[in-house]
Every structure is written in C-alpha cells, then in structure tokens.
C-alpha cells in the first residue's frame, strides 16, 4: 500500500521515542538520545545508521530495537543508500564508484575517452539551440542519476545543474554537455568525498554568483559551499528565481542562500548537542554585497530585495554570523557557478576534499 512506508516510519519512530530518543526538528529522520554521559544518534532513511558514545551503550540500544523489530547488526558502516563508506587512515571516503559504472553502462559509454574538465569556459548553452534529442526520457533518466551522484561528487554540481535546466526540452547540444560529464566521470571513477577528524568546529561558508549568466532568461547562477572545520558538509549550485539588476544584487542573493543553509546547520548542530561557540564566517568576493549585509541604509537599487536584506542583517546583528570579503582567487564557490580552466578547476576540486582513497 502507498501508506505502508509512512506507517512503518510512524511505528518505528514511536518506539524510539519510548526508548528516550528525541526527534530532531531540523531533520525528522534524525533521532537523538542523551542521558548523562550516554549519547546516541540514529538516522532513519531506507537504511538505519546508528552510533553511540560507547560500544556498550550501542549494544544496549541494538538489543532494545531487536526485541521489537526483526533487524540485523551489520557492524561498522560500509554502505548507505548506494554510497560506499571506506575507512581511509583516520577519515572516511564516501564514494559511488559502482553507481558511476552503472550510469556509464546505461549510456553505452563504458569505453569512452575521458576528459579533464566538466564544462568549457565558453558561454552557456541556449535552451532552444539544435534539434531535439531522439530519446528525451533517456536524457532525463541520466540527468536524474547524475543528480544523485552529487551526494559524493560536489565537483560535478554546476555541470549537472546546467544539463538539468533543459530536462523538459532536451536538445542535441544539451546531450553533448551531458556526455561530457560522463567522459569526465570515466577518468575520475576513484574520486570521492573525504571526511576526516578536525580540530576546529567552526562553520565557514563561501558564496558566489555568476551575474546574468543564463543566455535565455538573464538570471544568475548562485553557488555556496559550507565547511565544518576542514570538512565539506553542504553545497549548492542553482539558478536564481528572479533577474538581478546588478552583480552586487546577484551576489547578495547568493549570500542569502548561504546564510539560510548556515542557519539550518547551526540549529542541527544544536540538536546534535554540539552547539557552535563562534559566529559563522560567510565569505563573498563582492565588496558591495558585503556592505549590504550590515549597512542599514535603504538604497534605491536594493529596496526591492528587502526580505533577503532583513534576513541576513538580522543574523549578522544577533552575532550568528559575519560576512567578509575574500579574493576571487580563494573563492571556492566559483566551481559551482561557472566553467573554470583545467588548472583552477583541479585546485578548487582538491580544496573541496574530493580525492581518491
């Protein structure tokens, strides 16, 4: 029945609450237990990930769950929702190599020639250029699979975002761009996202925008990356919903998107019993956009983006975050807004902790 997954979730969640777990408000799939020195986190999706502050406490929780449900302890985390979790030194490497091979096989490109970058530095592909593809459903299927691959491959986020813009009416140039992504994956099958222990627990955000980059709508592309300590934990590449009248406005809207994500992450860390002690740093490479985050004067050019202005300024005023300027050469979010030269793309990809085991 269609209601079965929801009924199962309700049944499982009710039992967790009876054991003393608390459902997180930031993510309803996350349950947190804390009593004295005992702490446990349970993540409930299709699979279950469970960790606790001590092996003995972990075994007690598993035993309590097994008394109520038929389940098996698979030991240390090694696979989750199609992602492989590989221990690499003291860190974890998240990868989807098998899924990439399946995508290449589905596209009949298992023997294709690899390429070093995802997109070129030329202007973006127009919406109605070229003839329609022979099989639009196949294009949409491949584009959707690449979207799921972004969970462990942030380096492909911008290129995938570009091909997904044309899923409703795919043309031959769009298919060429999609196949270039597949050729890039062919040469980088061993890459994944590395998570490693970090001495710092500061939240740092980089935001960027490509002003009026869309050749059809003249809308801008926003991108942000969020680091917790040395680890990349969140990223986005997305076309803005409205046309910006200036590059400062486009950059400011990108800042607002990054601030919204940082606000959610601060709340999530609070519920994980790991509250941040210092303000989140948000880096932007546009000085005018930085000034707009703390300047209370309403200007003629910015009064129409009032909600975003008040939202960011409020977070700055309460001390949750600070918006600072960063040189374009150190703006890691550039990789989510435009095509970069090969050397710069490789450098930024490494900065995002995308590497091989």
C-alpha positions as a LaTeX table, in Angstrom:
\begin{tabular}{lrrr}
\hline
Residue & $x$ (\AA) & $y$ (\AA) & $z$ (\AA) \\
\hline
Unk1 & 0.00 & 0.00 & 0.00 \\
Unk2 & 1.11 & 3.58 & $-0.61$ \\
Unk3 & 0.70 & 4.34 & 3.09 \\
Unk4 & 2.97 & 1.45 & 4.16 \\
Unk5 & 6.27 & 3.40 & 4.31 \\
Unk6 & 4.67 & 6.18 & 6.34 \\
Unk7 & 3.02 & 3.68 & 8.69 \\
Unk8 & 6.33 & 1.85 & 9.16 \\
Unk9 & 8.13 & 5.12 & 9.91 \\
Unk10 & 5.45 & 6.09 & 12.43 \\
Unk11 & 5.68 & 2.71 & 14.16 \\
Unk12 & 9.50 & 2.83 & 14.35 \\
Unk13 & 9.59 & 6.46 & 15.47 \\
Unk14 & 7.03 & 5.82 & 18.21 \\
Unk15 & 9.19 & 3.03 & 19.63 \\
Unk16 & 12.31 & 5.23 & 19.51 \\
Unk17 & 10.50 & 7.93 & 21.45 \\
Unk18 & 9.50 & 5.35 & 24.06 \\
Unk19 & 13.21 & 4.47 & 24.48 \\
Unk20 & 14.06 & 8.09 & 25.25 \\
Unk21 & 15.08 & 9.34 & 21.83 \\
Unk22 & 14.02 & 12.81 & 20.74 \\
Unk23 & 13.06 & 13.59 & 17.13 \\
Unk24 & 15.15 & 16.42 & 15.73 \\
Unk25 & 13.22 & 19.42 & 14.45 \\
Unk26 & 15.87 & 20.20 & 11.84 \\
Unk27 & 15.61 & 16.73 & 10.26 \\
Unk28 & 12.70 & 14.44 & 11.12 \\
Unk29 & 14.76 & 11.41 & 10.10 \\
Unk30 & 17.28 & 12.11 & 12.87 \\
Unk31 & 16.73 & 10.91 & 16.45 \\
Unk32 & 18.95 & 11.96 & 19.35 \\
Unk33 & 19.33 & 10.31 & 22.77 \\
Unk34 & 21.16 & 11.94 & 25.63 \\
Unk35 & 21.14 & 10.96 & 29.28 \\
Unk36 & 24.10 & 11.76 & 31.48 \\
Unk37 & 27.24 & 10.72 & 29.63 \\
Unk38 & 25.32 & 8.47 & 27.21 \\
Unk39 & 24.66 & 9.92 & 23.76 \\
Unk40 & 23.32 & 8.23 & 20.64 \\
Unk41 & 22.32 & 9.34 & 17.15 \\
Unk42 & 20.02 & 7.33 & 14.88 \\
Unk43 & 19.45 & 8.28 & 11.25 \\
Unk44 & 16.41 & 6.64 & 9.70 \\
Unk45 & 16.04 & 6.58 & 5.93 \\
Unk46 & 15.68 & 3.40 & 3.87 \\
Unk47 & 18.60 & 2.07 & 5.91 \\
Unk48 & 19.43 & 2.85 & 9.53 \\
Unk49 & 22.68 & 4.40 & 10.74 \\
Unk50 & 23.23 & 4.21 & 14.50 \\
Unk51 & 26.16 & 5.44 & 16.56 \\
Unk52 & 26.64 & 5.93 & 20.29 \\
Unk53 & 29.13 & 7.34 & 22.77 \\
Unk54 & 30.34 & 3.89 & 23.89 \\
Unk55 & 30.30 & 0.32 & 22.48 \\
Unk56 & 28.37 & $-0.98$ & 25.49 \\
Unk57 & 25.64 & 1.64 & 25.15 \\
Unk58 & 25.45 & 0.95 & 21.42 \\
Unk59 & 24.88 & $-2.77$ & 22.06 \\
Unk60 & 22.11 & $-1.98$ & 24.56 \\
Unk61 & 20.26 & 0.15 & 22.02 \\
Unk62 & 20.59 & $-2.51$ & 19.31 \\
Unk63 & 19.29 & $-5.15$ & 21.73 \\
Unk64 & 16.30 & $-2.97$ & 22.63 \\
Unk65 & 15.47 & $-2.46$ & 18.94 \\
Unk66 & 15.86 & $-6.17$ & 18.12 \\
Unk67 & 13.35 & $-7.07$ & 20.84 \\
Unk68 & 10.74 & $-5.01$ & 18.99 \\
Unk69 & 11.75 & $-5.37$ & 15.34 \\
Unk70 & 13.39 & $-8.03$ & 13.19 \\
Unk71 & 16.73 & $-6.48$ & 12.29 \\
Unk72 & 20.39 & $-7.39$ & 11.91 \\
Unk73 & 23.50 & $-5.58$ & 13.07 \\
Unk74 & 25.77 & $-5.22$ & 10.02 \\
Unk75 & 28.70 & $-3.87$ & 12.03 \\
Unk76 & 30.67 & $-0.79$ & 11.02 \\
Unk77 & 29.14 & 1.44 & 8.38 \\
Unk78 & 30.34 & 0.40 & 4.90 \\
Unk79 & 27.39 & 1.15 & 2.59 \\
Unk80 & 24.49 & 3.58 & 2.93 \\
Unk81 & 21.86 & 4.36 & 0.28 \\
Unk82 & 24.18 & 3.23 & $-2.51$ \\
Unk83 & 27.17 & 5.13 & $-1.15$ \\
Unk84 & 30.30 & 3.27 & $-0.16$ \\
Unk85 & 31.90 & 4.31 & 3.13 \\
Unk86 & 35.57 & 3.37 & 3.10 \\
Unk87 & 37.92 & 3.93 & 6.03 \\
Unk88 & 40.95 & 5.86 & 4.79 \\
Unk89 & 43.52 & 6.40 & 7.51 \\
Unk90 & 41.66 & 8.24 & 10.25 \\
Unk91 & 38.99 & 9.51 & 7.88 \\
Unk92 & 36.09 & 8.23 & 5.79 \\
Unk93 & 35.91 & 8.29 & 1.99 \\
Unk94 & 32.36 & 8.48 & 0.62 \\
Unk95 & 32.16 & 7.26 & $-2.97$ \\
Unk96 & 29.75 & 5.87 & $-5.57$ \\
Unk97 & 32.08 & 4.10 & $-7.98$ \\
Unk98 & 29.66 & 1.25 & $-8.74$ \\
Unk99 & 26.85 & 3.71 & $-9.41$ \\
Unk100 & 29.09 & 5.66 & $-11.81$ \\
Unk101 & 29.87 & 2.45 & $-13.71$ \\
Unk102 & 26.14 & 1.70 & $-13.96$ \\
Unk103 & 25.47 & 5.18 & $-15.36$ \\
Unk104 & 28.22 & 4.78 & $-17.97$ \\
Unk105 & 26.87 & 1.36 & $-18.93$ \\
Unk106 & 23.35 & 2.73 & $-19.24$ \\
Unk107 & 24.64 & 5.45 & $-21.56$ \\
Unk108 & 26.75 & 2.90 & $-23.51$ \\
Unk109 & 29.90 & 4.89 & $-22.72$ \\
Unk110 & 31.95 & 2.38 & $-20.75$ \\
Unk111 & 34.78 & 2.67 & $-23.31$ \\
Unk112 & 34.57 & 6.43 & $-23.86$ \\
Unk113 & 37.61 & 8.69 & $-23.87$ \\
Unk114 & 37.97 & 10.61 & $-20.57$ \\
Unk115 & 38.20 & 14.42 & $-20.41$ \\
Unk116 & 39.82 & 16.56 & $-17.71$ \\
Unk117 & 37.05 & 19.10 & $-17.09$ \\
Unk118 & 33.25 & 19.06 & $-16.99$ \\
Unk119 & 32.45 & 22.18 & $-19.00$ \\
Unk120 & 34.40 & 24.67 & $-21.06$ \\
Unk121 & 34.76 & 28.37 & $-20.30$ \\
Unk122 & 32.56 & 29.47 & $-23.22$ \\
Unk123 & 29.07 & 30.93 & $-22.69$ \\
Unk124 & 26.32 & 28.57 & $-21.51$ \\
Unk125 & 24.22 & 26.53 & $-23.92$ \\
Unk126 & 20.97 & 28.18 & $-25.01$ \\
Unk127 & 17.63 & 26.45 & $-24.39$ \\
Unk128 & 16.38 & 26.14 & $-27.99$ \\
Unk129 & 19.63 & 25.60 & $-29.88$ \\
Unk130 & 19.95 & 22.45 & $-32.00$ \\
Unk131 & 17.50 & 19.66 & $-32.80$ \\
Unk132 & 15.54 & 17.65 & $-30.26$ \\
Unk133 & 17.21 & 14.53 & $-28.87$ \\
Unk134 & 15.95 & 11.19 & $-30.14$ \\
Unk135 & 15.02 & 9.87 & $-26.66$ \\
Unk136 & 14.10 & 12.58 & $-24.16$ \\
Unk137 & 13.25 & 10.05 & $-21.42$ \\
Unk138 & 16.75 & 8.58 & $-21.61$ \\
Unk139 & 18.23 & 12.07 & $-21.23$ \\
Unk140 & 16.07 & 12.73 & $-18.17$ \\
Unk141 & 16.98 & 9.38 & $-16.65$ \\
Unk142 & 20.71 & 10.04 & $-16.99$ \\
Unk143 & 20.38 & 13.60 & $-15.68$ \\
Unk144 & 18.44 & 12.34 & $-12.66$ \\
Unk145 & 21.09 & 9.71 & $-11.96$ \\
Unk146 & 23.78 & 12.40 & $-12.06$ \\
Unk147 & 21.80 & 14.41 & $-9.53$ \\
Unk148 & 22.01 & 11.51 & $-7.08$ \\
Unk149 & 25.71 & 11.16 & $-7.78$ \\
Unk150 & 26.27 & 14.70 & $-6.48$ \\
Unk151 & 25.93 & 13.41 & $-2.90$ \\
Unk152 & 29.58 & 12.33 & $-3.03$ \\
Unk153 & 30.80 & 14.34 & $-6.03$ \\
Unk154 & 30.34 & 18.07 & $-5.39$ \\
Unk155 & 32.73 & 18.82 & $-8.25$ \\
Unk156 & 30.05 & 17.93 & $-10.84$ \\
Unk157 & 27.29 & 20.05 & $-9.23$ \\
Unk158 & 27.49 & 23.01 & $-11.64$ \\
Unk159 & 27.63 & 20.90 & $-14.81$ \\
Unk160 & 24.73 & 18.72 & $-13.65$ \\
Unk161 & 22.69 & 21.80 & $-12.74$ \\
Unk162 & 23.19 & 23.11 & $-16.28$ \\
Unk163 & 22.01 & 19.93 & $-18.03$ \\
Unk164 & 19.05 & 19.61 & $-15.64$ \\
Unk165 & 17.79 & 23.05 & $-16.69$ \\
Unk166 & 16.83 & 21.52 & $-20.05$ \\
Unk167 & 15.18 & 18.27 & $-18.94$ \\
Unk168 & 11.79 & 19.50 & $-20.17$ \\
Unk169 & 13.05 & 20.08 & $-23.73$ \\
Unk170 & 16.47 & 18.46 & $-24.27$ \\
Unk171 & 18.37 & 19.29 & $-27.46$ \\
Unk172 & 21.49 & 17.83 & $-29.03$ \\
Unk173 & 23.87 & 20.44 & $-27.51$ \\
Unk174 & 22.45 & 19.59 & $-24.08$ \\
Unk175 & 23.10 & 15.89 & $-24.70$ \\
Unk176 & 26.67 & 16.72 & $-25.73$ \\
Unk177 & 27.13 & 18.58 & $-22.42$ \\
Unk178 & 25.71 & 15.60 & $-20.51$ \\
Unk179 & 28.04 & 13.19 & $-22.30$ \\
Unk180 & 30.98 & 15.41 & $-21.42$ \\
Unk181 & 30.09 & 14.91 & $-17.74$ \\
Unk182 & 30.11 & 11.16 & $-18.32$ \\
Unk183 & 33.51 & 11.37 & $-20.02$ \\
Unk184 & 34.81 & 13.31 & $-17.03$ \\
Unk185 & 33.46 & 10.63 & $-14.68$ \\
Unk186 & 35.15 & 7.94 & $-16.76$ \\
Unk187 & 38.50 & 9.49 & $-15.88$ \\
Unk188 & 37.69 & 10.12 & $-12.20$ \\
Unk189 & 35.96 & 6.92 & $-11.08$ \\
Unk190 & 38.10 & 6.65 & $-7.96$ \\
Unk191 & 37.26 & 10.09 & $-6.60$ \\
Unk192 & 35.01 & 10.59 & $-3.60$ \\
Unk193 & 34.35 & 12.95 & $-0.71$ \\
Unk194 & 36.82 & 12.68 & 2.15 \\
Unk195 & 35.72 & 13.34 & 5.75 \\
Unk196 & 38.44 & 13.43 & 8.38 \\
Unk197 & 38.86 & 14.45 & 12.04 \\
Unk198 & 39.24 & 18.20 & 12.50 \\
Unk199 & 40.49 & 20.21 & 15.45 \\
Unk200 & 38.18 & 23.09 & 14.50 \\
Unk201 & 34.39 & 23.09 & 14.69 \\
Unk202 & 33.88 & 26.47 & 13.02 \\
Unk203 & 31.26 & 26.80 & 10.31 \\
Unk204 & 32.59 & 28.61 & 7.22 \\
Unk205 & 30.56 & 29.47 & 4.10 \\
Unk206 & 31.73 & 30.61 & 0.66 \\
Unk207 & 29.13 & 32.14 & $-1.66$ \\
Unk208 & 29.36 & 33.27 & $-5.27$ \\
Unk209 & 27.14 & 34.21 & $-8.21$ \\
Unk210 & 27.54 & 34.40 & $-11.98$ \\
Unk211 & 25.57 & 37.54 & $-12.82$ \\
Unk212 & 23.05 & 37.24 & $-15.69$ \\
Unk213 & 24.81 & 34.11 & $-16.91$ \\
Unk214 & 21.74 & 32.41 & $-18.37$ \\
Unk215 & 21.60 & 33.41 & $-22.08$ \\
Unk216 & 17.83 & 32.82 & $-22.27$ \\
Unk217 & 16.42 & 34.34 & $-19.06$ \\
Unk218 & 19.40 & 36.51 & $-17.96$ \\
Unk219 & 19.06 & 35.02 & $-14.50$ \\
Unk220 & 22.15 & 34.48 & $-12.38$ \\
Unk221 & 23.59 & 31.23 & $-11.03$ \\
Unk222 & 24.18 & 31.01 & $-7.27$ \\
Unk223 & 26.58 & 28.70 & $-5.54$ \\
Unk224 & 27.72 & 28.09 & $-2.00$ \\
Unk225 & 29.92 & 25.67 & $-0.07$ \\
Unk226 & 29.82 & 25.07 & 3.68 \\
Unk227 & 32.74 & 23.71 & 5.69 \\
Unk228 & 32.55 & 22.41 & 9.25 \\
Unk229 & 36.15 & 22.59 & 10.33 \\
Unk230 & 38.14 & 21.07 & 7.45 \\
Unk231 & 35.22 & 19.05 & 6.07 \\
Unk232 & 32.82 & 19.96 & 3.29 \\
Unk233 & 29.28 & 19.23 & 4.54 \\
Unk234 & 26.94 & 21.15 & 2.23 \\
Unk235 & 26.99 & 22.71 & $-1.26$ \\
Unk236 & 24.64 & 24.03 & $-3.91$ \\
Unk237 & 24.56 & 25.22 & $-7.49$ \\
Unk238 & 21.25 & 26.74 & $-8.54$ \\
Unk239 & 19.84 & 29.27 & $-10.97$ \\
Unk240 & 18.26 & 32.21 & $-9.15$ \\
Unk241 & 14.49 & 32.55 & $-9.40$ \\
Unk242 & 14.49 & 36.24 & $-10.39$ \\
Unk243 & 16.59 & 38.51 & $-12.60$ \\
Unk244 & 19.10 & 40.64 & $-10.69$ \\
Unk245 & 19.65 & 44.25 & $-11.68$ \\
Unk246 & 23.33 & 44.29 & $-10.76$ \\
Unk247 & 26.17 & 41.95 & $-9.93$ \\
Unk248 & 26.01 & 43.13 & $-6.29$ \\
Unk249 & 22.37 & 42.07 & $-6.09$ \\
Unk250 & 23.12 & 38.66 & $-7.60$ \\
Unk251 & 25.99 & 38.17 & $-5.15$ \\
Unk252 & 23.81 & 39.28 & $-2.26$ \\
Unk253 & 21.11 & 36.76 & $-3.13$ \\
Unk254 & 23.83 & 34.10 & $-3.17$ \\
Unk255 & 24.90 & 35.27 & 0.30 \\
Unk256 & 21.28 & 34.96 & 1.48 \\
Unk257 & 21.14 & 31.36 & 0.22 \\
Unk258 & 24.37 & 30.51 & 2.03 \\
Unk259 & 23.16 & 32.21 & 5.22 \\
Unk260 & 19.90 & 30.24 & 5.12 \\
Unk261 & 21.85 & 26.97 & 4.89 \\
Unk262 & 24.20 & 28.04 & 7.68 \\
Unk263 & 21.23 & 28.94 & 9.91 \\
Unk264 & 19.77 & 25.47 & 9.42 \\
Unk265 & 23.11 & 23.80 & 10.10 \\
Unk266 & 23.59 & 25.80 & 13.31 \\
Unk267 & 20.20 & 24.58 & 14.50 \\
Unk268 & 21.05 & 21.00 & 13.51 \\
Unk269 & 24.35 & 21.11 & 15.41 \\
Unk270 & 22.49 & 22.50 & 18.42 \\
Unk271 & 20.19 & 19.46 & 18.37 \\
Unk272 & 23.22 & 17.17 & 17.98 \\
Unk273 & 24.45 & 18.58 & 21.30 \\
Unk274 & 27.41 & 20.23 & 19.53 \\
Unk275 & 26.48 & 23.93 & 19.53 \\
Unk276 & 28.77 & 26.38 & 17.78 \\
Unk277 & 30.62 & 28.72 & 20.10 \\
Unk278 & 31.66 & 31.26 & 17.49 \\
Unk279 & 29.95 & 33.15 & 14.69 \\
Unk280 & 29.74 & 31.57 & 11.25 \\
Unk281 & 32.00 & 33.25 & 8.70 \\
Unk282 & 30.46 & 33.89 & 5.28 \\
Unk283 & 32.91 & 34.83 & 2.51 \\
Unk284 & 31.86 & 36.74 & $-0.60$ \\
Unk285 & 34.08 & 38.23 & $-3.32$ \\
Unk286 & 31.84 & 41.25 & $-3.97$ \\
Unk287 & 32.56 & 44.20 & $-1.67$ \\
Unk288 & 29.20 & 45.88 & $-2.36$ \\
Unk289 & 27.33 & 42.75 & $-1.32$ \\
Unk290 & 29.39 & 42.59 & 1.89 \\
Unk291 & 28.46 & 46.20 & 2.73 \\
Unk292 & 24.78 & 45.46 & 2.18 \\
Unk293 & 24.81 & 42.87 & 4.99 \\
Unk294 & 25.41 & 45.42 & 7.74 \\
Unk295 & 24.60 & 48.84 & 6.25 \\
Unk296 & 21.10 & 49.80 & 7.50 \\
Unk297 & 20.63 & 52.50 & 4.87 \\
Unk298 & 18.00 & 51.54 & 2.27 \\
Unk299 & 19.23 & 52.36 & $-1.22$ \\
Unk300 & 17.17 & 52.90 & $-4.34$ \\
Unk301 & 18.87 & 49.95 & $-6.03$ \\
Unk302 & 18.26 & 47.47 & $-3.20$ \\
Unk303 & 14.84 & 48.29 & $-1.77$ \\
Unk304 & 13.17 & 45.62 & $-3.93$ \\
Unk305 & 15.17 & 42.82 & $-2.24$ \\
Unk306 & 14.01 & 43.88 & 1.21 \\
Unk307 & 13.24 & 40.39 & 2.63 \\
Unk308 & 16.69 & 38.98 & 1.89 \\
Unk309 & 18.29 & 42.15 & 3.24 \\
Unk310 & 16.45 & 41.97 & 6.54 \\
Unk311 & 17.04 & 38.22 & 6.89 \\
Unk312 & 20.82 & 38.42 & 6.50 \\
Unk313 & 21.17 & 41.62 & 8.52 \\
Unk314 & 19.21 & 40.11 & 11.39 \\
Unk315 & 21.57 & 37.10 & 11.52 \\
Unk316 & 24.55 & 39.48 & 11.47 \\
Unk317 & 23.01 & 41.69 & 14.16 \\
Unk318 & 22.42 & 38.82 & 16.62 \\
Unk319 & 26.00 & 37.66 & 16.16 \\
Unk320 & 25.32 & 34.30 & 14.48 \\
Unk321 & 27.49 & 35.17 & 11.50 \\
Unk322 & 29.84 & 37.67 & 9.91 \\
Unk323 & 30.08 & 38.39 & 6.18 \\
Unk324 & 33.62 & 39.07 & 4.97 \\
Unk325 & 35.33 & 39.75 & 1.66 \\
Unk326 & 37.50 & 37.09 & 0.05 \\
Unk327 & 39.68 & 37.43 & $-3.09$ \\
Unk328 & 38.33 & 35.73 & $-6.18$ \\
Unk329 & 41.45 & 33.54 & $-6.28$ \\
Unk330 & 40.32 & 31.96 & $-2.98$ \\
Unk331 & 36.60 & 31.84 & $-3.77$ \\
Unk332 & 35.92 & 28.09 & $-3.70$ \\
Unk333 & 32.27 & 28.60 & $-4.63$ \\
Unk334 & 33.40 & 29.65 & $-8.13$ \\
Unk335 & 33.37 & 25.97 & $-9.09$ \\
Unk336 & 29.55 & 25.97 & $-8.59$ \\
Unk337 & 28.73 & 28.97 & $-10.78$ \\
Unk338 & 30.77 & 28.77 & $-13.97$ \\
Unk339 & 33.15 & 26.74 & $-16.09$ \\
Unk340 & 36.77 & 27.09 & $-14.95$ \\
Unk341 & 40.12 & 26.47 & $-16.64$ \\
Unk342 & 41.51 & 22.99 & $-16.02$ \\
Unk343 & 44.24 & 24.03 & $-13.55$ \\
Unk344 & 41.92 & 26.19 & $-11.44$ \\
Unk345 & 39.18 & 23.55 & $-11.51$ \\
Unk346 & 41.58 & 20.89 & $-10.24$ \\
Unk347 & 42.84 & 23.19 & $-7.48$ \\
Unk348 & 39.33 & 24.04 & $-6.26$ \\
Unk349 & 38.25 & 20.39 & $-6.50$ \\
Unk350 & 41.09 & 19.45 & $-4.18$ \\
Unk351 & 40.04 & 22.24 & $-1.78$ \\
Unk352 & 36.59 & 20.63 & $-1.58$ \\
Unk353 & 38.21 & 17.39 & $-0.29$ \\
Unk354 & 37.28 & 15.49 & $-3.45$ \\
Unk355 & 40.08 & 12.97 & $-3.78$ \\
Unk356 & 40.82 & 9.26 & $-4.23$ \\
Unk357 & 41.35 & 6.69 & $-1.49$ \\
\hline
\end{tabular}
